[in-house]
Amino acid sequence: MLDGSLRQVFLSVKLFFFFFFFLHVTLWADAAHYHRLADEMKLDGERYWQLLLHVSNGSSEIDDPEFFLSPSGKTDFKSELHATLDALYGETHFDDNATACRYPARTAWLREQLDLQGLPDVTCNEYDTLVRKIDPRSVTLVFADAHINSPASMFGHTFLRIDSAYESKLLSHAINYAANADQSKENGVVFAIKGLFGGYPGIYSLLPYYEKLSEYKSTEQRDIWEYELNLSEEEVRRMVAHIWEIHATYSWYYFFDENCSYHMLWLLEVARPSVHLREHFWYQVIPPETVMAVEAEGLIAKNRFRPSKRSLLLAYETELSKEERLLAMSVALGKQPVAALLADTKRSLQQQQRLLEAAAELCEYYLIEHRLSKERYLERFQEILKARAALGHSEPLHVKVPPNPLQAHPSSRLSYALGSSKGDLTHYFGVRASYQAIGEADEGLLEGTQIEFFDLLLRYTREPGMDQQAKRIELEQLSVVSLSSLAMRGDFFTPFSWRMRLGWDRDGVDARLRAHVRLGAGRAWDVGAGYAYALAEPFAYYDVNEAHQAGVMGSVGALVRPVQGWYSALEYGYRFYHDGARQHLLKVTQRAALRRDLTLGVEYRFIGRDGPDENRFKALVDYYF
């Protein structure tokens, strides 16, 4: 009896192993068949397969080895395709760890291209739950305005929003890509340097849109532009499938090219492979220009502006008198009761409504700025809202909509100028890598901001009577980095303005080319059609052959836009050198934007030195690309 039972068990085991061996041989034969078919069709060279692998210049830009099924998959795309087929047909997991669950976009494309048959049945609970939760219907490209006080966001930031059937877009989900670093705990200089040279892994994240919106609109006071894209529902689902494949992987983050905006382009190309967004860029990827590239490829259906808390408060500030602004601030901080705001019966109903609305917005702002504790904020906010609700409905607040970032000029610039100084006729040739300078057209850009990297200017001079050999080309100036933030002051906001520059120029006391660094701070004011500013700036010049020069410069300036496309800039500076020397500097510029990418202008500069003063006149043309 026992022997018969053992024989049955032994026979069952043999049958199991035979069936297991037969199944795997069959599946291996299926995989081998599809290997041959894929090679015949040259699928590894297909654009879509290489998009799924993020291939650029012969190698995948995904640096996480866990993303690849083949050990050489980062550079050998055929081996990665074969490995994917082998994994699909040789599956040992049939739950969320299955290959088809980990790589839904790959699997769907290979099914379609090769008409795959006989794949094992798997259950993808996590992925299916995510798709049901997101309910992807459409996609919106979101641009958060520049934030110059943050190294990672001084050019702005773009991310994608996956919209569902919900009417409120706040319930949608945002797809973000960013360096995996905590800027609040890192030295700003270290963060900038590591960001420039790929010192951080960049990762994709999926989070509720209202969280991302709150971060930009309230905490960082950045306006938001939303660009609804004309992707079909099928294209959107294809994007979501690829996002699932890469959400747990990393690629090294580079501030100037492989950054947040660049990695959004991969997702859009996966959704619609016929567009070639990344081909619009070759050495730098700047967020506003990715929006321009998306528009150029015909993807934008419509746009919407979402003002930041700062923009809302500035709108209230324009509708309130000086006395009313101070009263709203006092009520928000709890220095005066709400009743004091309503006590003046001469105020109209709308004035009272605006005062309470402004006080409520200020309450939230003061909480963010840690000027109110959470407990005090809740007490004040509820009291103000209760009083405001008792006053009924009001006319909508008019918030000034700034120019669309799509109107901004491209970031790189070529320039030519014909100038005259001391009777010399001089040609100037310049090139700038990026991005914007005070005095240039700033439509669609953050007002009062200068962000320049690698601004090179050469001069070619031939003095009257000189022979051909006496012609010379010299370096006039080179700005490695030049940053300015001329932030307007008012009653609600009182930011300080600052600027810095590091490079070489000839503006010193003797016109020699010297290394130059300056860093200063001051104030700026809105003057209606533009702004004015005043700065105090310590500076230093250094020459390897001579002693350095140092001092302090006081500067006052203004930029005015009398009509659209017309930019008048003036700045006067007075320098005090450490050795007692004094110097006057005056610069007046007039520019006219003929097109988004073309500007003409004239410039006058006066440089007062210990020796002969210098007057320079220029006619200039700037071309942006």
LOKOL-489473 format. One record per residue (C-alpha): z, x, y. Coordinates in steps of 0.5 Angstrom, whole numbers, padded with zeros to 4 digits, always signed. Example, Ala and Ser with C-alpha at 12.3 -4.5 7.8 and 13.67 -1.06 7.14 Angstrom:
BEGIN
+0016+0025-0009+0014+0027-0002
***
This chain:
BEGIN
+0000+0000+0000+0002+0006+0005-0004+0009+0003-0009+0003+0005-0005+0003+0011-0006+0010+0013-0014+0010+0011-0015+0004+0016-0011+0007+0021-0016+0013+0020-0022+0009+0020-0020+0006+0026-0019+0012+0030-0026+0015+0027-0029+0009+0030-0026+0009+0036-0028+0017+0037-0035+0015+0035-0036+0010+0040-0033+0014+0045-0038+0020+0043-0043+0015+0043-0042+0012+0050-0041+0018+0053-0048+0021+0050-0051+0015+0052-0048+0015+0059-0050+0022+0060-0057+0021+0058-0057+0016+0063-0055+0021+0068-0060+0026+0066-0065+0021+0067-0063+0019+0074-0063+0027+0075-0070+0027+0073-0072+0021+0077-0068+0023+0083-0071+0030+0083-0078+0027+0082-0077+0023+0089-0074+0029+0092-0068+0024+0094-0063+0030+0096-0068+0032+0102-0068+0025+0104-0065+0024+0111-0060+0018+0109-0057+0023+0104-0056+0028+0109-0053+0024+0114-0048+0021+0109-0047+0029+0108-0047+0030+0115-0052+0036+0114-0054+0040+0120-0058+0046+0120-0058+0047+0112-0050+0046+0112-0045+0040+0112-0041+0040+0118-0035+0037+0114-0031+0042+0112-0026+0039+0108-0027+0041+0100-0024+0035+0098-0030+0031+0100-0035+0034+0096-0036+0033+0088-0040+0039+0087-0037+0046+0088-0043+0048+0092-0044+0041+0095-0043+0043+0102-0050+0047+0102-0053+0045+0096-0055+0038+0097-0058+0037+0090-0052+0039+0086-0048+0034+0090-0053+0029+0089-0053+0030+0081-0045+0031+0081-0045+0024+0084-0049+0021+0079-0045+0025+0073-0039+0022+0076-0041+0015+0077-0044+0015+0069-0038+0019+0067-0033+0015+0070-0025+0016+0067-0022+0012+0073-0024+0004+0074-0019+0003+0080-0019+0005+0087-0020+0012+0084-0027+0011+0081-0032+0015+0084-0036+0008+0086-0029+0006+0090-0029+0013+0094-0036+0013+0096-0039+0006+0097-0044+0008+0102-0047+0014+0097-0046+0009+0091-0050+0003+0094-0056+0008+0097-0057+0011+0090-0057+0004+0087-0062+0002+0091-0066+0008+0091-0066+0009+0083-0065+0002+0081-0058+0005+0077-0057+0001+0071-0051+0001+0066-0046+0003+0071-0038+0002+0069-0035-0004+0072-0030-0002+0077-0025-0005+0081-0024-0003+0089-0018-0007+0091-0017-0002+0097-0024-0002+0100-0025-0009+0099-0018-0011+0102-0020-0007+0108-0027-0010+0109-0024-0017+0109-0019-0015+0114-0024-0012+0119-0029-0017+0117-0035-0013+0120-0040-0017+0124-0042-0012+0130-0040-0006+0134-0039-0004+0141-0039+0003+0143-0033+0004+0148-0032+0010+0154-0026+0011+0157-0026+0014+0164-0025+0022+0165-0018+0024+0165-0018+0031+0169-0010+0032+0167-0012+0032+0160-0016+0038+0157-0018+0034+0151-0020+0028+0156-0023+0031+0162-0030+0029+0161-0028+0022+0158-0028+0020+0151-0032+0015+0147-0030+0011+0140-0033+0005+0136-0030-0002+0136-0032-0006+0130-0032-0013+0132-0031-0019+0127-0031-0027+0128-0025-0027+0132-0026-0029+0139-0021-0024+0142-0024-0017+0141-0017-0014+0142-0016-0016+0135-0022-0012+0133-0021-0005+0130-0023+0002+0133-0026+0008+0130-0023+0014+0133-0024+0022+0132-0020+0027+0135-0017+0034+0134-0011+0033+0129-0006+0036+0135+0000+0033+0139-0002+0035+0146+0005+0033+0148+0008+0039+0144+0003+0044+0145+0002+0049+0151-0004+0046+0155-0007+0053+0155-0006+0054+0148-0009+0047+0146-0015+0048+0151-0017+0055+0147-0016+0053+0140-0020+0047+0142-0026+0051+0144-0026+0055+0138-0025+0050+0133-0017+0051+0132-0016+0044+0130-0018+0040+0124-0021+0034+0127-0020+0027+0123-0023+0020+0124-0018+0014+0124-0018+0007+0124-0013+0003+0128-0012-0004+0132-0016-0004+0138-0011-0007+0143-0007+0000+0141-0012+0004+0143-0014+0000+0149-0006+0000+0151-0006+0008+0151-0012+0009+0156-0011+0003+0161-0004+0003+0162-0001+0010+0159-0007+0014+0162-0009+0010+0167-0017+0010+0165-0022+0005+0166-0026+0003+0160-0033+0001+0159-0035-0003+0153-0043-0003+0151-0044-0008+0145-0049-0005+0141-0055-0009+0137-0054-0007+0130-0055-0012+0125-0049-0014+0120-0052-0010+0115-0052-0004+0119-0045-0005+0121-0043-0006+0114-0047+0001+0112-0043+0004+0117-0036+0001+0115-0038+0004+0108-0039+0011+0110-0033+0011+0115-0029+0009+0108-0032+0015+0105-0030+0020+0111-0023+0017+0113-0019+0022+0109-0023+0028+0111-0023+0033+0116-0028+0038+0120-0026+0043+0125-0026+0040+0132-0030+0044+0138-0029+0042+0145-0036+0043+0147-0040+0040+0141-0037+0038+0135-0032+0033+0139-0030+0026+0139-0037+0023+0142-0041+0028+0137-0038+0025+0131-0039+0018+0133-0046+0019+0133-0046+0021+0126-0044+0014+0124-0049+0011+0129-0054+0014+0125-0052+0012+0118-0052+0005+0121-0059+0006+0123-0062+0012+0120-0069+0011+0125-0065+0013+0131-0064+0021+0132-0058+0021+0137-0056+0028+0136-0063+0031+0137-0061+0029+0145-0056+0035+0145-0057+0042+0143-0051+0046+0146-0046+0041+0149-0044+0034+0148-0041+0031+0154-0038+0023+0153-0042+0020+0158-0048+0023+0156-0047+0020+0149-0047+0014+0152-0054+0015+0155-0057+0018+0149-0055+0011+0146-0058+0007+0151-0065+0012+0151-0065+0010+0143-0065+0002+0145-0058+0001+0142-0054-0002+0148-0055-0010+0148-0050-0011+0154-0044-0008+0157-0037-0010+0160-0032-0007+0165-0024-0007+0163-0020-0004+0169-0014+0000+0168-0007-0002+0170-0009+0003+0176-0015+0000+0178-0011-0007+0178-0006-0005+0182-0011-0002+0187-0014-0008+0188-0007-0012+0189-0006-0006+0194-0012-0008+0198-0010-0015+0199-0003-0014+0201-0001-0012+0208+0004-0005+0208+0010-0009+0209+0008-0014+0203+0006-0007+0198+0013-0004+0200+0017-0011+0198+0013-0012+0192+0015-0005+0190+0023-0006+0192+0023-0013+0188+0019-0009+0181+0025-0004+0182+0030-0009+0183+0032-0006+0190+0031-0014+0192+0032-0020+0189+0025-0024+0187+0028-0030+0192+0027-0025+0198+0020-0025+0196+0019-0032+0197+0024-0033+0203+0018-0032+0208+0016-0039+0209+0010-0036+0213+0006-0033+0207+0001-0038+0204+0002-0040+0197-0004-0035+0195+0000-0029+0198+0006-0031+0195+0002-0031+0188-0001-0024+0189+0006-0021+0191+0009-0023+0185+0003-0021+0180+0003-0014+0184+0011-0014+0182+0010-0016+0175+0004-0010+0174+0009-0005+0178+0014-0007+0173+0010-0005+0167+0008+0001+0171+0015+0004+0172+0017+0003+0165+0011+0007+0163+0013+0012+0168+0020+0012+0166+0022+0009+0173+0025+0003+0169+0029+0003+0163+0027-0002+0158+0033-0007+0159+0032-0007+0166+0024-0008+0165+0025-0014+0161+0030-0017+0166+0026-0016+0172+0019-0018+0169+0022-0024+0166+0025-0026+0172+0018-0025+0176+0014-0028+0171+0018-0034+0171+0018-0035+0179+0010-0033+0179+0009-0039+0173+0013-0044+0178+0007-0043+0183+0001-0045+0179-0006-0042+0178-0009-0038+0183-0016-0035+0185-0018-0029+0180-0016-0023+0183-0023-0019+0185-0023-0012+0182-0028-0007+0185-0033-0005+0179-0035+0002+0180-0042+0005+0178-0043+0005+0171-0043+0011+0167-0050+0010+0165-0052+0011+0173-0049+0018+0173-0053+0025+0173-0054+0029+0167-0049+0035+0166-0053+0041+0166-0056+0043+0173-0062+0048+0175-0062+0049+0182-0067+0053+0187-0065+0054+0195-0069+0058+0200-0064+0061+0205-0064+0065+0211-0058+0070+0213-0059+0075+0219-0066+0075+0219-0067+0076+0211-0071+0071+0207-0067+0070+0201-0069+0066+0195-0063+0063+0190-0064+0061+0183-0058+0058+0180-0056+0055+0173-0050+0051+0171-0047+0049+0164-0043+0043+0166-0041+0038+0170-0040+0036+0177-0038+0039+0184-0035+0036+0190-0041+0034+0195-0046+0032+0189-0048+0025+0187-0042+0022+0184-0045+0015+0182-0042+0013+0175-0037+0019+0175-0030+0020+0177-0029+0020+0185-0026+0026+0188-0027+0030+0181-0030+0037+0180-0031+0040+0173-0035+0046+0173-0036+0051+0167-0041+0057+0168-0044+0056+0174-0049+0062+0176-0052+0064+0182-0057+0069+0183-0060+0071+0190-0067+0075+0191-0068+0078+0197-0073+0082+0201-0072+0084+0208-0077+0084+0213-0081+0091+0213-0078+0093+0206-0083+0095+0201-0084+0092+0194-0079+0097+0191-0074+0095+0196-0074+0088+0193-0067+0086+0189-0064+0081+0185-0057+0081+0186-0051+0076+0183-0049+0072+0188-0043+0068+0185-0041+0066+0178-0036+0061+0177-0033+0061+0170-0029+0055+0171-0028+0051+0177-0023+0045+0177-0021+0040+0183-0017+0033+0182-0017+0030+0189-0013+0024+0188-0012+0019+0193-0006+0017+0196-0003+0010+0197+0003+0006+0197+0003+0004+0190+0001+0011+0188+0002+0018+0191-0001+0023+0186-0002+0030+0189-0009+0034+0189-0010+0040+0186-0016+0045+0185-0017+0052+0181-0023+0057+0181-0024+0063+0176-0030+0067+0177-0034+0072+0182-0036+0071+0189-0038+0075+0196-0034+0070+0200-0028+0076+0202-0027+0080+0208-0033+0085+0206-0038+0081+0202-0037+0085+0196-0038+0082+0189-0031+0081+0187-0027+0077+0181-0023+0072+0185-0018+0067+0182-0015+0061+0186-0010+0055+0185-0008+0050+0190-0005+0044+0191-0005+0038+0197-0006+0031+0198-0012+0027+0199-0014+0020+0203-0019+0014+0202-0023+0014+0209-0027+0008+0207-0034+0011+0206-0031+0017+0202-0024+0021+0202-0021+0027+0206-0016+0032+0203-0012+0038+0205-0010+0044+0201-0006+0050+0201-0009+0055+0196-0006+0062+0194-0012+0067+0192-0013+0074+0190-0019+0078+0190-0020+0084+0185-0025+0090+0185-0024+0095+0179-0026+0101+0185-0021+0098+0190-0014+0095+0191-0014+0088+0190-0013+0083+0196-0009+0077+0196-0007+0071+0201-0006+0064+0202-0012+0059+0205-0011+0053+0208-0017+0048+0207-0019+0041+0210-0025+0037+0208-0028+0031+0207-0034+0027+0203-0037+0021+0206-0042+0017+0203-0045+0013+0209-0051+0010+0205-0052+0010+0197-0055+0016+0195-0053+0020+0201-0047+0025+0201-0044+0029+0207-0039+0034+0205-0035+0039+0210-0030+0044+0209-0026+0049+0213-0022+0054+0211-0017+0059+0214-0015+0065+0210-0009+0070+0211-0009+0076+0207-0003+0080+0205-0006+0086+0209-0006+0082+0216-0013+0080+0216-0016+0073+0218-0022+0070+0216-0025+0063+0217-0030+0059+0212-0034+0053+0214-0039+0049+0209-0043+0043+0211-0047+0040+0206-0052+0034+0206-0055+0032+0200-0060+0026+0198-0061+0023+0191-0068+0022+0190-0067+0020+0183-0061+0020+0178-0064+0027+0176-0066+0030+0182-0063+0032+0189-0065+0035+0195-0060+0038+0201-0059+0042+0206-0053+0047+0207-0050+0051+0213-0044+0056+0211-0040+0060+0217-0036+0066+0214-0032+0070+0219-0030+0077+0218-0027+0083+0221-0034+0085+0222-0040+0081+0224-0040+0074+0222-0045+0071+0218-0049+0065+0218-0053+0062+0212-0058+0056+0212-0061+0053+0206-0065+0048+0204-0064+0046+0196-0066+0042+0190-0062+0041+0184-0065+0038+0178-0060+0035+0172-0062+0035+0165
***
